[in-house]
């Protein structure tokens, strides 16, 4: 894939990898998590973590408060990652460039 087919953007979004507590209803917990301030999306996953949450661009103090809210809501372990840069594949359609 050539460089012309890629789009590079700075992101700054914060991701939380959440392991829910024992006996939690996954769908009910996901609904509560997506309702928290600054949470943009929640994905239910398989494997070591049960949820991946995408938050907006927030500072350290807000991130700490959000992490506490997530931990209380999900009842389990939590890890975080900041996305500094995002690459996307672009698709050319009838002379227009579209992100895929």
Residue pairs with C-beta under 8 A, 6 or more apart in sequence:
1 89
4 90
5 89
5 90
6 87
6 88
6 89
6 90
7 87
7 88
7 89
7 90
7 99
8 85
8 86
8 87
9 85
9 86
9 88
10 84
10 85
10 86
11 83
11 84
11 85
11 86
12 57
12 82
12 83
12 84
13 40
13 54
13 55
13 56
13 57
13 82
13 83
14 54
14 55
14 56
14 57
14 58
14 63
14 66
14 80
14 81
14 82
14 83
15 52
15 53
15 54
15 55
15 80
15 81
15 82
15 83
16 51
16 52
16 53
16 55
16 66
16 67
16 70
16 78
16 79
16 80
17 49
17 51
17 52
17 78
17 79
17 80
17 81
18 33
18 49
18 50
18 51
18 52
18 53
18 70
18 74
18 76
18 77
18 78
19 48
19 49
19 50
19 74
19 76
19 77
19 78
20 26
20 29
20 50
20 51
20 74
20 75
20 76
21 74
21 75
21 76
22 75
24 74
24 75
24 76
26 44
26 50
27 44
29 51
29 73
29 74
30 42
30 44
30 51
32 73
33 39
33 42
33 51
33 53
33 70
33 73
33 74
34 41
34 42
36 66
36 69
36 70
36 73
37 66
37 69
38 55
38 56
38 58
38 62
38 66
39 53
39 54
39 55
39 66
39 70
40 54
40 55
40 56
41 53
41 54
42 51
42 52
42 53
42 54
43 51
43 52
43 53
44 50
44 51
45 51
45 52
49 79
50 74
50 76
51 74
53 70
55 63
55 66
58 66
63 80
67 78
67 80
70 78
71 78
88 99
88 100
89 99
89 100
90 97
90 98
90 99
90 100
91 97
91 98
91 99
91 100
92 98
